[in-house]
C-alpha cells in the first residue's frame, strides 16, 4: 500500500454520501462477519438475487427490477465495501464472497435462487455456484468476469487505474471522461444518471471512500485469477450470458467461448453496446432477461 493513500485525510461527513444514493425499495441489513450488509427483498415468487459489479451498488439495477415485479421475488445486496453496506478493511477471497452469498440465501430462506450478476458480480455468482451448485436454479451473467484471461499488459493497466491512489485522487471530470471513453458505448439518460451519481460521490468523498477504494483494488486479484472455462460441466443448470459487443472492460470473446463449452448456456449479444447493457439498451435487455428467466423458472416448477 502506498503511504500516500494511508495519509490521505478525508472528512467524516459530506453533502452527499453512499447513504444518500436513492434506492428503489426499502433497505434492510443482515450481519456478516460482524458487519452490516445492505439488501432489498421485494415481492413473492421464485427468488432472483442480483449481484452488482465493481464500484456500483444494488441501485444500478433499478431499471431492471420493475420488469420483474409481480413475477419473481427480487433480492439484491450491496457487496461489503460498496453502497450502503459497511466498508471494513478488505480481507477478500473466493471463500469470503461464497459465504457472503450463502449467508444471504440462508438468512432469507431462499430456495434455489436464480443469480443475476454483472461484471465482477457475475464472478461472485460463479464462485458461489461452484461450491453450492445444488442451491442455484440458474444464472444470468451480464458482461461477466470469470471467462476472460486478462493478459499481463491489461492487468498492469487495470492495476494502475484501480489503485487506491488513482481512485481517490482522480478528479471527477477525468473520472467521468474515463467512464464514457472506456465503459459506455451508448449514452442514454439511464447511463448519464448512473455516472452522475458516481461523480457526485467522488466530489463528496468521505472517510468511507478509503476502504471503498481498497475493496476495488483488492478485488482485482480475483478478477485476474478466477477462470471458469476449464471445467464447464461443473455447472449443469441454465446459464444466460448477455454481453455488449463493444465491451472494453470484459471482452466478448470469453462469453463466446463459454457459450460453446457450457452444456446449458445461451449467449445474447447486444450490438453497439459497452459494459452496461441494462443501462444502454434497457428495454431490449429486460426483454431478453425476462424471457429466458421465466422460461426456465416455469420449466423448473412444472
C-alpha positions in Angstrom: 0.0 0.0 0.0 1.3 3.4 -1.0 1.8 5.5 2.2 0.1 8.4 0.4 -3.2 6.6 0.5 -2.9 5.9 4.2 -2.0 9.5 5.0 -4.9 11.0 2.9 -7.3 12.9 5.2 -11.0 12.6 4.3 -13.9 14.2 6.1 -16.3 12.0 8.2 -19.3 13.6 6.5 -20.2 15.3 3.3 -23.2 16.8 1.4 -23.8 13.5 -0.5 -22.6 10.1 0.7 -23.3 6.5 0.0 -26.2 6.6 2.4 -27.8 9.3 0.2 -27.9 7.3 -3.0 -31.6 6.7 -3.8 -32.7 3.0 -3.8 -35.9 1.8 -5.4 -37.1 -0.3 -2.4 -36.7 -0.2 1.4 -33.3 -1.3 2.5 -32.7 -3.9 5.3 -29.5 -5.3 6.7 -28.1 -8.7 7.7 -25.0 -9.4 9.7 -21.9 -10.9 8.1 -18.6 -11.2 9.9 -19.6 -8.5 12.4 -20.6 -6.0 9.7 -23.9 -4.8 8.2 -24.7 -5.8 4.7 -27.5 -3.9 2.9 -30.1 -5.7 0.9 -33.5 -5.4 -0.6 -36.2 -8.1 -0.7 -39.3 -7.3 -2.7 -42.3 -9.3 -3.8 -43.0 -13.0 -3.8 -42.4 -15.9 -6.2 -39.2 -17.6 -7.3 -36.2 -15.8 -5.8 -33.9 -13.8 -8.1 -30.7 -12.5 -6.5 -28.9 -9.5 -8.1 -25.2 -9.0 -7.5 -23.7 -5.7 -8.7 -20.2 -5.1 -10.1 -17.1 -3.1 -9.2 -17.8 0.4 -7.9 -21.5 0.1 -8.2 -24.3 -0.9 -5.8 -27.7 -2.6 -6.0 -29.3 0.6 -7.3 -27.5 0.1 -10.6 -30.2 -2.5 -11.4 -33.0 0.0 -10.7 -34.2 -0.1 -14.4 -34.4 -3.9 -14.3 -36.4 -4.5 -11.2 -39.8 -3.1 -12.5 -39.7 -5.6 -15.4 -39.7 -8.5 -12.9 -42.2 -7.1 -10.4 -45.2 -9.4 -9.7 -43.4 -12.4 -11.3 -40.5 -13.1 -9.0 -39.1 -12.3 -5.6 -36.5 -9.6 -6.2 -33.5 -9.7 -3.9 -30.3 -7.7 -4.2 -27.4 -6.9 -1.9 -24.6 -4.3 -1.6 -21.2 -6.1 -1.5 -19.3 -5.0 1.6 -17.2 -2.0 0.7 -19.9 -0.6 -1.6 -23.2 1.1 -1.5 -25.0 1.2 1.9 -23.1 -1.8 3.3 -20.3 -1.4 5.9 -16.9 -0.7 4.4 -14.4 -2.6 6.6 -10.8 -3.1 5.8 -11.0 -5.7 2.9 -10.0 -9.2 3.6 -11.2 -10.7 0.4 -11.1 -14.2 -1.1 -13.4 -16.5 -3.0 -14.4 -18.1 0.3 -15.4 -14.6 1.6 -17.8 -14.0 -1.3 -19.2 -17.5 -1.3 -20.0 -17.2 2.4 -21.5 -13.7 1.8 -24.0 -15.0 -0.7 -24.7 -18.2 1.3 -25.5 -16.1 4.4 -28.0 -14.0 2.4 -29.6 -17.1 0.9 -29.9 -18.8 4.3 -30.9 -15.6 6.2 -33.8 -15.1 3.8 -34.7 -18.7 3.4 -34.2 -18.6 -0.4 -34.7 -22.0 -2.1 -32.6 -22.4 -5.2 -32.4 -18.7 -6.2 -31.6 -17.6 -9.7 -28.5 -15.5 -9.6 -28.1 -12.3 -11.8 -24.5 -11.0 -11.8 -23.0 -8.0 -13.6 -19.2 -7.9 -14.3 -17.5 -8.7 -11.0 -20.9 -9.6 -9.6 -21.0 -12.4 -12.3 -17.7 -13.7 -11.0 -19.2 -13.8 -7.5 -22.2 -15.8 -8.8 -19.8 -18.2 -10.5 -17.7 -18.6 -7.3 -20.8 -19.3 -5.3 -22.3 -21.7 -7.8 -19.0 -23.6 -7.9 -19.2 -24.6 -4.2 -23.1 -24.6 -3.8 -24.4 -25.9 -7.2 -27.4 -27.6 -5.6 -28.5 -24.3 -4.2 -28.7 -22.5 -7.6 -31.5 -22.7 -10.1 -29.6 -20.9 -12.8 -27.6 -17.8 -13.6 -27.8 -14.7 -15.8 -24.3 -13.3 -16.3 -24.1 -9.8 -17.8 -20.7 -8.8 -19.3 -19.4 -11.2 -16.6 -15.8 -11.7 -15.4 -14.6 -15.3 -15.0 -14.3 -16.2 -18.7 -11.6 -13.9 -19.9 -7.9 -14.4 -19.2 -6.5 -10.9 -19.0 -3.0 -10.6 -20.5 -0.3 -9.1 -18.3 -0.4 -5.8 -20.1 -4.1 -5.4 -19.3 -3.5 -6.4 -15.7 -1.0 -3.6 -15.4 -3.4 -1.1 -16.9 -6.2 -2.2 -14.6 -3.9 -2.1 -11.6 -2.9 1.5 -12.3 -6.5 2.6 -13.0 -7.8 0.9 -9.9 -5.1 1.7 -7.5 -6.2 3.3 -4.2 -4.4 6.5 -5.1 -5.9 6.7 -8.6 -9.4 6.1 -7.2 -9.1 8.7 -4.5 -7.2 11.3 -6.4 -8.6 11.3 -9.9 -10.6 14.5 -10.5 -14.3 13.8 -11.1 -14.2 15.4 -14.5 -11.4 13.0 -15.6 -13.2 10.0 -14.0 -16.4 11.0 -15.9 -14.5 11.1 -19.1 -12.9 7.7 -18.4 -16.4 6.2 -17.9 -17.7 7.4 -21.2 -14.4 6.6 -23.1 -13.8 3.0 -21.8 -17.1 1.7 -20.4 -20.0 3.1 -22.3 -20.9 2.7 -25.9 -24.5 4.1 -25.9 -25.1 7.3 -23.9 -28.7 7.2 -22.6 -30.5 9.0 -19.7 -30.0 5.9 -17.6 -26.3 5.9 -18.3 -26.0 9.6 -17.5 -27.9 9.2 -14.2 -25.7 6.3 -13.1 -22.5 8.1 -13.9 -23.6 11.4 -12.4 -24.3 9.6 -9.1 -20.8 8.1 -9.1 -19.3 11.5 -9.8 -21.4 13.1 -7.1 -19.9 10.6 -4.6 -16.4 11.4 -5.9 -17.0 15.1 -5.4 -18.1 14.5 -1.8 -15.6 11.9 -0.7 -15.6 10.9 3.0 -13.5 8.5 5.1 -15.7 5.7 3.8 -14.1 6.1 0.4 -10.7 4.8 1.7 -12.0 1.2 2.2 -14.3 1.5 -0.8 -11.1 2.2 -2.9 -9.2 -0.6 -1.1 -12.0 -3.1 -1.9 -12.0 -2.1 -5.6 -8.2 -2.7 -5.6 -8.3 -6.0 -3.7 -11.0 -7.5 -6.0 -8.6 -7.3 -8.9 -6.7 -10.4 -7.7 -9.8 -12.5 -8.0 -10.7 -10.8 -11.3 -7.4 -11.9 -12.8 -7.0 -15.4 -11.2 -10.5 -17.0 -11.3 -11.4 -18.6 -14.6 -14.3 -21.0 -15.3 -13.7 -22.4 -18.8 -11.5 -25.3 -17.8 -14.4 -27.5 -16.4 -17.7 -26.2 -17.9 -19.6 -29.4 -16.9 -19.5 -28.4 -13.3 -22.5 -26.2 -14.0 -25.4 -28.3 -15.0 -28.1 -25.6 -14.7 -29.1 -23.0 -17.3 -26.8 -20.1 -17.8 -27.9 -17.0 -19.8 -25.0 -14.8 -21.0 -25.8 -11.3 -22.0 -22.9 -9.2 -23.4 -22.2 -5.9 -25.2 -20.2 -6.5 -28.3 -18.0 -3.4 -27.8 -17.3 -4.0 -24.1 -13.7 -2.9 -23.4 -13.7 -3.9 -19.7 -14.7 -7.6 -20.2 -14.1 -8.6 -23.8 -16.8 -10.6 -25.6 -14.5 -13.4 -26.6 -14.7 -15.1 -23.2 -18.5 -15.2 -23.3 -18.4 -16.7 -26.8 -16.1 -19.4 -25.6 -18.3 -20.0 -22.5 -21.4 -20.5 -24.6 -19.6 -23.1 -26.8 -18.4 -25.0 -23.7 -21.2 -24.8 -21.1 -23.8 -27.5 -21.6 -26.9 -25.3 -20.9 -25.7 -21.8 -21.9 -27.1 -19.2 -24.3 -25.4 -16.0 -25.3 -27.3 -12.9 -26.4 -25.0 -10.2 -27.9 -26.2 -6.6 -27.9 -24.8 -4.7 -30.8 -23.1 -1.3 -30.5 -23.1 -1.8 -26.7 -20.5 -1.4 -24.0 -20.2 -2.8 -20.4 -23.7 -1.8 -19.2 -26.4 -3.4 -21.4 -29.1 -2.9 -18.9 -28.4 0.9 -18.9 -27.5 1.3 -22.6 -30.4 -0.9 -24.0 -32.8 -1.1 -21.1 -35.9 -2.4 -22.9 -34.1 -4.9 -25.1 -32.1 -6.2 -22.1 -35.2 -6.5 -19.9 -37.0 -8.5 -22.6 -34.1 -10.9 -23.0 -33.7 -11.3 -19.3 -37.3 -11.9 -18.6 -37.9 -14.4 -21.5 -35.0 -16.7 -20.6 -35.7 -16.4 -16.8 -39.4 -17.1 -16.9 -39.0 -20.0 -19.5 -36.5 -21.8 -17.2 -38.3 -21.0 -13.9 -41.6 -22.3 -15.3 -39.8 -25.5 -16.5 -38.4 -26.0 -13.0 -41.8 -25.5 -11.4 -43.5 -27.9 -13.8 
